[in-house]
């Protein structure tokens, strides 16, 4: 969910546990990647060449006065990389990064465009195909109001969004809707295999009640979004020359640069870089020039930067992992050993995995409320300067889906530094838990970040005893497992077993009990903040205690917020271990219909 506003972030190095780089080296092609009608083409599914192993690069050094890897001419595209690095190329083709943004066609579209319709709030959206075109019609009654032609897809793993241009509607012919690519406000849930309004899938962008007091929709998905795709999603979902990121390094969009501006970046330096490329107009524009995409989606040079020097030099010049240009010698980080330095690798990931730094639903300890802020989370955690994203994430192979069991390599990353806790006996002495009951990640990276399908682990590596966690009443690592225990119990355990003294402020007594004796899980289900309630639902969904609180989870199906209702529905289905039919509960039905259905469900499961 990376669709949130960005703010100035000039002095923060990058994050953790995201995907850093995609291939080891690059190879030459005669010209930069071709574009079709000003838009980068989607890469072919295979090279059609013989199987090859990755070529080991030479050890030569580029002339620091001439090396450049950030201008359009410096980029050669993933097809060229694959000529030498076929193994990594094939892996990348299967990676979600390669499908992050694609041109709409039979291979990229996963939503149902067979003519199915979605009725919502008295109107109807029809998703159909006409030849090779994917179309979406909006109806009021039997009157066709608008038709959109889908031109791009965004995402492929949990949810797929669609970028489109309007082909018919009430606006005059010269309206920008007929030429401007915009994101539709309906999306295909790959998890649920159904169409839903965006407000059911995006908690940060659509807060508050689904309906206004007069009954109208607060967020009307049938009204087109006027913000162009090139001003929002495109910045993080595509590969383009780094100079376009550098132009923003001293602005509120500076986070796109990944690398911090110090030392050495001045307004004059930025201006001179733009003047040299005749790009002064781009300094004043929030739009990404789509005709400069290297590829739709995330490909090799998003992380490795432009590889033409390496390719032209017959691989004697190593690819650099830092943005480099003759005009930037006073700023570019040292490229020697860069791929082993957390500050460099994490900065590469930070280019995209920073979204949501100013979101209102982030946690008091600095953890993200919604995924895509992993880099900022790390920068506020305990291991910020010591661990690289690539210590946990393979750079070319998709990781396990959110909510999957802990991976061996992730736990090995912990004991790689904390060698004193590497043996089972040492780990148990530290954790006071059997390894099968709780892992490093359960205690130091709890599942409190809302993802598309389930709850992700916070990438802010923390201690359960931190005041900003326990004393604020936010979901904490201990009680996310021990849902039936109180904050008083948790405080006592932390003091007895780890010697930590954590104050519990009196302001939390109304919810957690006069002596903080109330089970934390039950209290969270009644919390005034919906993000706390939904995280609690997720925890009960994973717990054997879920059936004990099923009525409380069912009650959340009547929540005013669409996203909260979806999360509660997922919780009910997980606890019941079956799907809930639309006859039992219609997620997008009218408030009156849903209220009656919730009452019936509560009566049915009251004694469970």
C-alpha positions as CSV (number, residue, x, y, z in Angstrom):
1,X,0.0,0.0,0.0
2,X,2.4,2.7,-1.0
3,X,0.0,5.5,-1.8
4,X,0.6,8.0,0.9
5,X,2.0,11.5,1.1
6,X,5.7,12.0,1.5
7,X,7.4,14.7,3.6
8,X,10.9,16.1,3.7
9,X,13.4,13.6,5.0
10,X,17.0,14.8,4.5
11,X,18.9,13.4,7.4
12,X,17.7,9.8,7.5
13,X,19.6,6.8,6.1
14,X,17.6,4.0,4.7
15,X,15.8,0.9,5.9
16,X,15.7,-2.8,6.3
17,X,14.5,-6.1,5.1
18,X,13.3,-5.0,1.7
19,X,14.6,-6.1,-1.7
20,X,17.9,-4.3,-2.5
21,X,19.5,-5.2,-5.8
22,X,18.5,-7.4,-8.7
23,X,21.5,-8.5,-10.7
24,X,25.3,-8.6,-10.2
25,X,26.4,-6.9,-13.4
26,X,25.1,-5.6,-16.7
27,X,26.0,-6.1,-20.3
28,X,26.0,-3.8,-23.4
29,X,23.4,-3.3,-26.0
30,X,23.7,-0.9,-28.9
31,X,21.0,1.6,-27.8
32,X,19.1,2.4,-24.6
33,X,15.8,0.4,-24.1
34,X,13.2,1.2,-26.7
35,X,9.9,2.9,-25.7
36,X,6.6,2.5,-27.4
37,X,4.6,5.7,-27.9
38,X,6.6,7.3,-25.1
39,X,6.1,4.5,-22.7
40,X,8.7,1.9,-21.8
41,X,7.9,-1.5,-23.1
42,X,7.2,-4.5,-20.9
43,X,10.1,-7.0,-21.0
44,X,9.8,-10.2,-23.0
45,X,9.2,-13.3,-20.9
46,X,12.4,-15.0,-21.9
47,X,15.6,-14.4,-23.8
48,X,15.4,-17.5,-25.9
49,X,19.1,-18.2,-25.4
50,X,21.0,-21.1,-24.1
51,X,21.2,-21.6,-20.3
52,X,24.1,-19.7,-18.8
53,X,25.6,-19.1,-15.4
54,X,26.3,-15.7,-14.1
55,X,29.5,-14.2,-15.4
56,X,32.0,-13.2,-12.7
57,X,32.9,-9.5,-13.3
58,X,36.4,-8.2,-13.7
59,X,38.3,-6.3,-11.0
60,X,39.1,-3.2,-13.0
61,X,38.2,0.3,-11.7
62,X,36.4,3.0,-13.7
63,X,37.9,6.4,-14.0
64,X,36.2,8.3,-11.2
65,X,36.3,11.5,-13.3
66,X,34.3,9.9,-16.2
67,X,32.1,7.2,-14.6
68,X,28.3,7.9,-14.8
69,X,25.4,5.7,-14.0
70,X,22.5,8.1,-13.5
71,X,21.7,9.6,-16.9
72,X,19.3,8.1,-19.5
73,X,22.2,7.1,-21.8
74,X,23.8,5.1,-18.9
75,X,20.9,2.6,-18.8
76,X,20.7,-0.5,-20.9
77,X,17.7,-2.5,-19.6
78,X,17.3,-6.0,-18.1
79,X,17.4,-7.8,-21.5
80,X,21.0,-6.8,-21.8
81,X,21.7,-8.0,-18.2
82,X,20.2,-11.3,-19.0
83,X,22.7,-12.0,-21.9
84,X,25.3,-12.7,-19.3
85,X,23.2,-13.2,-16.2
86,X,20.5,-15.5,-17.5
87,X,20.0,-17.3,-14.1
88,X,19.3,-14.0,-12.3
89,X,17.3,-12.7,-15.2
90,X,15.0,-15.7,-15.1
91,X,14.6,-15.3,-11.4
92,X,13.8,-11.7,-11.7
93,X,11.1,-12.4,-14.3
94,X,9.2,-14.4,-11.6
95,X,9.8,-11.8,-8.9
96,X,6.9,-9.4,-7.9
97,X,9.2,-6.5,-8.7
98,X,9.1,-7.3,-12.4
99,X,5.3,-7.2,-12.2
100,X,5.0,-4.1,-10.1
101,X,3.8,-2.1,-13.0
102,X,3.0,-3.6,-16.4
103,X,1.2,-2.7,-19.6
104,X,-2.2,-4.2,-19.7
105,X,-2.4,-7.4,-21.7
106,X,-3.4,-11.0,-21.5
107,X,-0.3,-11.9,-19.5
108,X,-0.4,-9.1,-17.0
109,X,-4.1,-8.7,-16.1
110,X,-5.3,-11.0,-13.4
111,X,-8.7,-9.5,-12.6
112,X,-11.9,-10.9,-13.9
113,X,-12.8,-8.9,-17.1
114,X,-15.4,-11.5,-18.4
115,X,-18.3,-9.0,-18.1
116,X,-18.8,-9.4,-14.4
117,X,-20.4,-6.5,-12.5
118,X,-20.1,-5.1,-9.1
119,X,-23.1,-3.4,-7.6
120,X,-22.3,-0.9,-4.9
121,X,-24.2,2.0,-3.3
122,X,-26.9,2.0,-5.9
123,X,-24.6,2.0,-9.0
124,X,-22.8,-0.6,-10.9
125,X,-19.3,-1.2,-12.4
126,X,-18.9,-3.7,-15.3
127,X,-15.5,-5.2,-16.1
128,X,-15.3,-6.5,-19.6
129,X,-12.9,-7.2,-22.5
130,X,-13.3,-6.0,-26.1
131,X,-10.7,-7.6,-28.2
132,X,-7.4,-6.7,-26.6
133,X,-8.9,-3.8,-24.7
134,X,-9.8,-4.1,-21.0
135,X,-12.7,-1.8,-20.3
136,X,-14.6,-0.7,-17.2
137,X,-18.1,0.8,-17.5
138,X,-19.9,2.8,-14.8
139,X,-23.7,2.6,-14.8
140,X,-26.4,4.5,-12.8
141,X,-29.4,2.3,-13.2
142,X,-29.3,1.3,-16.9
143,X,-27.6,4.6,-18.0
144,X,-23.9,4.3,-19.0
145,X,-22.1,7.2,-17.3
146,X,-18.4,6.5,-18.1
147,X,-16.1,4.0,-19.8
148,X,-12.4,3.6,-19.0
149,X,-9.8,1.7,-21.0
150,X,-7.2,0.0,-18.8
151,X,-3.6,0.8,-19.9
152,X,-1.5,-0.5,-16.9
153,X,-1.6,-2.9,-14.0
154,X,-0.1,-2.3,-10.6
155,X,0.7,-5.3,-8.5
156,X,0.5,-9.1,-8.9
157,X,0.7,-10.8,-5.6
158,X,-2.1,-9.7,-3.2
159,X,-4.1,-7.0,-5.1
160,X,-4.0,-5.6,-8.6
161,X,-4.8,-2.0,-9.3
162,X,-5.6,-0.6,-12.7
163,X,-4.5,2.6,-14.4
164,X,-6.8,3.8,-17.2
165,X,-7.8,6.6,-19.5
166,X,-11.5,7.6,-19.9
167,X,-12.9,6.9,-23.4
168,X,-16.4,8.2,-22.8
169,X,-18.0,10.3,-20.1
170,X,-19.9,13.5,-19.4
171,X,-16.8,15.7,-19.6
172,X,-16.0,17.7,-22.8
173,X,-13.7,16.2,-25.3
174,X,-10.7,18.3,-24.3
175,X,-10.9,17.2,-20.6
176,X,-7.6,15.7,-19.3
177,X,-9.4,12.5,-18.3
178,X,-9.4,11.4,-22.0
179,X,-5.6,11.5,-22.2
180,X,-4.3,11.4,-18.6
181,X,-3.5,8.0,-17.0
182,X,-5.3,7.8,-13.6
183,X,-5.7,5.0,-11.1
184,X,-9.2,3.5,-11.0
185,X,-10.9,3.4,-7.6
186,X,-11.8,-0.3,-8.0
187,X,-9.3,-3.0,-7.5
188,X,-9.1,-6.8,-7.9
189,X,-8.4,-8.6,-4.6
190,X,-6.2,-11.5,-5.6
191,X,-6.6,-12.9,-2.1
192,X,-10.4,-12.7,-2.1
193,X,-10.8,-13.2,-5.8
194,X,-13.3,-10.4,-6.2
195,X,-13.7,-6.8,-7.2
196,X,-13.8,-4.2,-4.4
197,X,-13.7,-0.4,-4.1
198,X,-10.3,0.8,-3.1
199,X,-11.7,2.1,0.3
200,X,-12.0,-1.6,1.3
201,X,-8.3,-2.2,0.7
202,X,-6.5,1.0,1.7
203,X,-6.8,2.0,5.4
204,X,-4.6,5.1,5.3
205,X,-6.0,6.7,2.2
206,X,-9.7,6.2,3.2
207,X,-10.1,6.8,6.9
208,X,-13.4,7.4,8.7
209,X,-16.9,6.2,8.0
210,X,-17.9,4.8,4.6
211,X,-21.0,7.0,4.5
212,X,-21.5,10.6,5.5
213,X,-24.4,11.6,7.9
214,X,-26.6,12.3,4.9
215,X,-26.1,8.8,3.5
216,X,-23.8,9.7,0.6
217,X,-20.5,7.9,0.1
218,X,-17.5,9.6,1.7
219,X,-15.3,8.1,-1.0
220,X,-17.1,7.6,-4.2
221,X,-15.3,5.1,-6.4
222,X,-17.4,6.0,-9.4
223,X,-15.9,9.5,-9.5
224,X,-12.5,9.5,-11.3
225,X,-9.3,10.3,-9.5
226,X,-7.9,13.5,-10.9
227,X,-4.4,12.9,-9.6
228,X,-2.3,11.5,-12.5
229,X,-0.6,8.2,-12.2
230,X,2.7,9.9,-13.1
231,X,2.4,12.0,-9.9
232,X,1.9,9.1,-7.5
233,X,2.4,5.4,-8.0
234,X,4.7,5.7,-10.9
235,X,7.6,7.0,-8.8
236,X,8.1,3.7,-6.9
237,X,6.6,1.2,-9.3
238,X,8.9,1.7,-12.3
239,X,12.6,1.9,-13.3
240,X,13.9,5.2,-14.6
241,X,17.2,7.1,-14.6
242,X,18.4,8.1,-11.1
243,X,18.9,11.7,-12.2
244,X,15.1,12.2,-12.0
245,X,15.3,11.2,-8.3
246,X,18.3,13.4,-7.7
247,X,16.4,16.5,-9.0
248,X,14.1,16.1,-6.0
249,X,16.7,15.5,-3.3
250,X,16.3,18.9,-1.6
251,X,12.5,19.0,-1.9
252,X,9.6,17.4,0.0
253,X,10.0,14.5,-2.4
254,X,13.6,14.0,-1.5
255,X,13.0,10.5,-0.1
256,X,12.8,9.2,-3.6
257,X,16.5,9.8,-3.9
258,X,17.2,7.1,-1.3
259,X,20.6,8.5,-0.4
260,X,20.6,11.5,1.9
261,X,21.8,14.8,0.5
262,X,24.7,15.2,2.9
263,X,27.5,15.9,2.4
264,X,27.8,18.2,-0.5
265,X,24.5,18.5,-2.2
266,X,23.5,22.2,-2.8
267,X,20.7,23.8,-4.7
268,X,23.3,24.9,-7.2
269,X,24.5,21.4,-7.8
270,X,21.0,20.2,-8.4
271,X,20.3,23.1,-10.8
272,X,23.6,22.5,-12.7
273,X,22.7,18.8,-13.2
274,X,19.3,19.8,-14.6
275,X,20.7,22.5,-16.8
276,X,23.3,20.1,-18.3
277,X,20.5,17.7,-19.4
278,X,18.1,20.5,-20.4
279,X,15.8,19.3,-17.5
280,X,15.1,22.6,-15.7
281,X,11.4,22.2,-16.2
282,X,11.5,18.9,-14.2
283,X,12.7,20.8,-11.1
284,X,9.3,22.4,-10.9
285,X,7.2,19.4,-11.7
286,X,5.9,16.6,-9.5
287,X,5.3,14.4,-12.5
288,X,7.5,11.6,-13.5
289,X,8.2,11.8,-17.3
290,X,6.9,8.5,-18.4
291,X,8.7,8.6,-21.7
292,X,12.0,8.1,-19.7
293,X,11.1,4.8,-18.1
294,X,13.7,2.1,-18.6
295,X,11.1,-0.5,-17.9
296,X,7.6,-0.7,-16.6
297,X,8.1,-2.3,-13.2
298,X,11.2,-2.7,-11.1
299,X,14.2,-4.1,-13.0
300,X,17.9,-4.5,-12.5
301,X,19.0,-0.8,-12.8
302,X,16.6,0.4,-10.2
303,X,19.0,-1.1,-7.7
304,X,22.3,-1.3,-9.7
305,X,22.0,2.0,-11.4
306,X,22.9,2.4,-15.1
307,X,25.2,-0.3,-16.3
308,X,26.5,0.9,-19.7
309,X,30.0,1.7,-18.5
310,X,30.3,-1.9,-17.2
311,X,29.0,-3.3,-20.4
312,X,31.1,-1.1,-22.7
313,X,34.2,-2.0,-20.7
314,X,33.7,-5.7,-21.2
315,X,32.9,-6.1,-17.5
316,X,36.4,-4.9,-16.5
317,X,34.7,-2.0,-14.7
318,X,32.5,-3.2,-11.8
319,X,29.0,-2.0,-11.5
320,X,28.8,0.6,-8.7
321,X,26.1,0.5,-6.1
322,X,26.1,4.2,-5.6
323,X,24.7,7.0,-7.9
324,X,27.7,8.5,-9.6
325,X,28.4,11.3,-12.1
326,X,31.3,13.6,-12.8
327,X,29.4,16.5,-11.4
328,X,28.6,14.7,-8.1
329,X,32.1,13.6,-7.0
330,X,31.7,15.7,-3.8
331,X,28.5,13.9,-2.8
332,X,28.5,10.3,-4.1
333,X,29.2,7.8,-1.4
334,X,32.4,5.8,-1.7
335,X,31.7,2.9,-4.0
336,X,34.5,0.7,-2.6
337,X,32.9,-2.1,-0.7
338,X,29.5,-0.5,-1.1
339,X,27.5,-3.7,-1.5
340,X,28.7,-4.8,2.0
341,X,27.7,-1.5,3.7
342,X,24.3,-1.3,5.3
343,X,24.1,2.4,4.7
344,X,24.4,1.9,0.9
345,X,22.3,-1.2,0.4
346,X,19.5,0.1,2.6
347,X,19.6,3.5,0.8
348,X,18.9,1.7,-2.4
349,X,15.8,0.0,-0.9
350,X,14.9,3.3,0.7
351,X,14.2,4.8,-2.8
352,X,10.8,3.1,-2.7
353,X,10.3,1.6,0.7
354,X,9.7,4.8,2.6
355,X,6.1,5.5,1.9
356,X,3.9,6.6,4.8
357,X,6.4,8.4,7.0
358,X,3.8,10.9,8.0
359,X,0.7,8.6,8.0
360,X,-1.7,9.1,10.9
361,X,-2.0,5.4,11.7
362,X,1.7,4.8,12.4
363,X,2.5,3.4,15.9
364,X,3.8,5.5,18.8
365,X,7.1,3.6,18.7
366,X,7.8,4.5,15.1
367,X,6.6,1.3,13.5
368,X,4.5,1.6,10.4
369,X,0.7,1.2,10.5
370,X,0.7,0.0,6.9
371,X,3.3,-1.8,4.8
372,X,5.8,0.0,2.5
373,X,7.6,2.0,5.2
374,X,10.2,-0.7,6.1
375,X,13.2,1.6,5.5
376,X,12.0,4.3,7.9
377,X,11.1,1.6,10.4
378,X,14.7,0.3,10.4
379,X,16.2,3.7,10.8
380,X,14.3,4.1,14.1
381,X,15.2,0.6,15.4
382,X,18.0,-1.0,17.3
383,X,20.0,-2.5,14.4
384,X,19.8,0.4,12.0
385,X,23.6,0.7,11.3
386,X,24.4,-3.0,11.4
387,X,22.0,-5.0,9.2
388,X,21.3,-4.9,5.5
389,X,18.1,-5.7,3.7
390,X,19.9,-8.4,1.8
391,X,20.9,-10.2,5.1
392,X,17.3,-11.5,5.1
393,X,16.0,-11.0,1.6
394,X,17.4,-12.8,-1.5
395,X,17.8,-10.1,-4.1
396,X,16.4,-12.0,-7.0
397,X,14.0,-14.5,-5.5
398,X,10.6,-13.6,-4.1
399,X,10.3,-14.1,-0.4
400,X,7.6,-15.9,1.4
401,X,4.2,-14.3,1.5
402,X,3.2,-12.2,4.4
403,X,2.2,-14.2,7.4
404,X,4.4,-17.2,6.5
405,X,6.3,-19.1,9.1
406,X,9.8,-17.7,10.0
407,X,12.5,-18.5,7.5
408,X,15.8,-20.0,8.6
409,X,17.8,-17.3,6.9
410,X,15.9,-14.6,8.7
411,X,16.7,-16.1,12.1
412,X,20.3,-16.7,11.0
413,X,20.6,-13.0,10.3
414,X,19.9,-12.4,14.0
415,X,22.5,-14.8,15.4
416,X,25.0,-13.7,12.8
417,X,25.5,-10.7,15.0
418,X,24.2,-12.0,18.3
419,X,26.5,-15.0,18.4
420,X,26.2,-15.3,22.1
421,X,22.6,-16.4,21.6
422,X,23.2,-18.8,18.7
423,X,22.8,-22.2,20.5
424,X,19.4,-23.5,21.5
425,X,20.3,-23.4,25.2
426,X,21.6,-19.8,24.9
427,X,18.6,-18.7,23.0
428,X,16.2,-20.2,25.6
429,X,18.1,-18.6,28.4
430,X,17.7,-15.3,26.8
431,X,14.1,-15.6,25.6
432,X,12.7,-17.7,28.4
433,X,10.7,-19.5,25.7
434,X,11.2,-22.7,23.8
435,X,12.3,-22.0,20.2
436,X,9.1,-23.6,19.0
437,X,7.0,-21.2,21.0
438,X,8.6,-17.8,20.2
439,X,11.4,-16.7,17.8
440,X,13.6,-13.6,17.7
441,X,11.2,-12.1,15.3
442,X,8.1,-12.7,17.5
443,X,9.7,-10.7,20.3
444,X,11.6,-8.0,18.3
445,X,9.6,-7.7,15.1
446,X,5.9,-8.3,16.0
447,X,3.1,-8.6,13.5
448,X,1.5,-5.1,13.8
449,X,1.9,-3.8,10.2
450,X,-1.2,-4.1,8.1
451,X,-0.5,-5.7,4.7
452,X,-2.7,-6.6,1.8
453,X,-3.5,-10.1,3.0
454,X,-2.5,-10.3,6.6
455,X,-0.3,-8.6,9.2
456,X,3.4,-8.1,8.4
457,X,6.2,-7.9,10.9
458,X,7.4,-4.4,12.0
459,X,10.8,-3.7,10.5
460,X,11.6,-1.5,13.5
461,X,13.7,-3.9,15.5
462,X,12.5,-3.2,19.1
463,X,12.6,-4.4,22.7
464,X,9.2,-5.5,24.2
465,X,10.0,-3.4,27.3
466,X,10.2,0.0,25.5
467,X,8.1,2.7,27.1
468,X,6.7,3.8,23.8
469,X,5.2,0.3,23.3
470,X,3.9,-1.0,26.6
471,X,3.1,2.3,28.3
472,X,1.1,3.6,25.3
473,X,-1.2,0.5,25.2
474,X,-0.3,-0.2,21.5
475,X,-0.1,-3.9,20.6
476,X,3.0,-5.4,22.1
477,X,5.0,-8.5,21.3
478,X,4.2,-10.3,24.6
479,X,0.4,-9.9,24.5
480,X,0.1,-10.5,20.8
481,X,0.8,-14.1,21.8
482,X,-0.5,-14.0,25.4
483,X,-3.8,-12.4,24.4
484,X,-5.5,-13.7,27.6
485,X,-2.9,-12.1,29.8
486,X,-3.0,-8.5,31.2
487,X,-0.6,-5.6,30.9
488,X,0.1,-6.1,34.6
489,X,1.2,-9.7,33.9
490,X,3.4,-8.6,31.1
491,X,5.0,-5.9,33.2
492,X,5.7,-8.4,35.9
493,X,7.2,-10.9,33.5
494,X,9.5,-8.3,32.0
495,X,10.7,-7.3,35.4
496,X,11.2,-10.8,36.7
497,X,12.8,-12.4,33.7
498,X,14.6,-9.5,32.0
499,X,15.0,-7.0,34.8
500,X,13.1,-4.3,32.9
501,X,11.0,-1.7,34.7
502,X,8.1,-0.4,32.6
503,X,5.7,2.1,34.0
504,X,2.0,1.8,33.1
505,X,0.4,5.2,33.0
506,X,-2.9,5.7,34.7
507,X,-4.4,7.1,31.5
508,X,-4.7,3.5,30.3
509,X,-6.8,2.3,33.2
510,X,-10.2,2.9,31.7
511,X,-9.5,0.4,29.0
512,X,-7.1,-2.1,30.6
513,X,-8.6,-2.0,34.2
514,X,-7.9,-0.1,37.4
515,X,-4.9,-2.4,38.1
516,X,-4.2,-3.2,34.4
517,X,-5.7,-6.6,35.1
518,X,-7.9,-7.0,32.0
519,X,-6.8,-9.4,29.3
520,X,-5.0,-7.2,26.7
521,X,-6.5,-8.9,23.7
522,X,-10.1,-8.2,24.8
523,X,-9.2,-4.6,25.6
524,X,-7.6,-4.1,22.2
525,X,-10.8,-5.4,20.5
526,X,-12.6,-2.4,22.1
527,X,-9.9,0.2,21.5
528,X,-11.0,3.5,20.1
529,X,-8.4,3.3,17.3
530,X,-9.4,1.0,14.5
531,X,-5.8,0.0,13.8
532,X,-5.5,-1.5,17.3
533,X,-8.7,-3.4,16.8
534,X,-7.7,-4.9,13.5
535,X,-4.3,-5.9,14.7
536,X,-6.0,-7.7,17.6
537,X,-8.3,-9.4,15.2
538,X,-5.3,-10.6,13.3
539,X,-3.7,-11.9,16.5
540,X,-6.8,-13.8,17.5
541,X,-7.0,-15.2,13.9
542,X,-3.6,-16.9,14.5
543,X,-4.4,-18.0,18.1
544,X,-6.3,-20.9,19.6
545,X,-8.1,-18.3,21.7
546,X,-9.9,-16.9,18.7
547,X,-13.2,-18.8,19.3
548,X,-13.4,-17.3,22.8
549,X,-13.8,-13.8,21.4
550,X,-15.7,-14.7,18.2
551,X,-18.7,-12.5,19.1
552,X,-16.4,-9.5,19.6
553,X,-14.9,-10.1,16.2
554,X,-18.3,-10.5,14.6
555,X,-19.4,-7.2,16.1
556,X,-16.7,-5.5,14.1
557,X,-18.5,-6.5,10.9
558,X,-20.8,-3.6,11.7
559,X,-18.0,-1.0,11.8
560,X,-18.5,2.2,9.8
561,X,-15.2,1.9,8.0
562,X,-15.0,-0.4,5.0
563,X,-11.4,-1.6,5.5
564,X,-12.1,-2.4,9.2
565,X,-15.1,-4.5,8.2
566,X,-12.9,-6.4,5.7
567,X,-10.3,-7.2,8.3
568,X,-13.0,-8.4,10.8
569,X,-14.5,-10.6,8.0
570,X,-11.1,-12.2,7.4
571,X,-10.9,-12.8,11.2
572,X,-14.3,-14.4,11.4
573,X,-13.4,-16.7,8.5
574,X,-10.0,-17.6,10.0
575,X,-11.6,-18.5,13.4
576,X,-14.4,-20.5,11.8
577,X,-12.0,-22.0,9.3
578,X,-14.4,-21.5,6.4
579,X,-15.6,-18.8,4.1
580,X,-18.6,-16.7,5.1
581,X,-21.2,-16.6,2.3
582,X,-22.7,-13.3,1.0
583,X,-26.0,-14.5,2.3
584,X,-24.6,-14.7,5.8
585,X,-22.8,-11.3,5.4
586,X,-22.6,-9.0,2.4
587,X,-19.4,-7.0,2.8
588,X,-20.4,-4.3,0.4
589,X,-24.2,-4.4,1.1
590,X,-26.2,-1.6,2.4
591,X,-25.8,-0.6,6.1
592,X,-29.2,-1.8,6.9
593,X,-28.6,-5.2,5.3
594,X,-25.3,-5.6,7.1
595,X,-26.7,-4.6,10.5
596,X,-29.4,-7.3,10.2
597,X,-26.9,-9.9,9.1
598,X,-24.5,-9.0,12.0
599,X,-27.4,-9.4,14.5
600,X,-28.2,-12.9,13.1
601,X,-24.5,-13.9,13.3
602,X,-24.2,-12.7,16.9
603,X,-27.3,-14.6,17.9
604,X,-26.0,-17.7,16.1
605,X,-22.5,-17.7,17.7
606,X,-23.3,-16.1,21.1
607,X,-22.9,-19.4,22.9
608,X,-19.7,-20.5,21.0
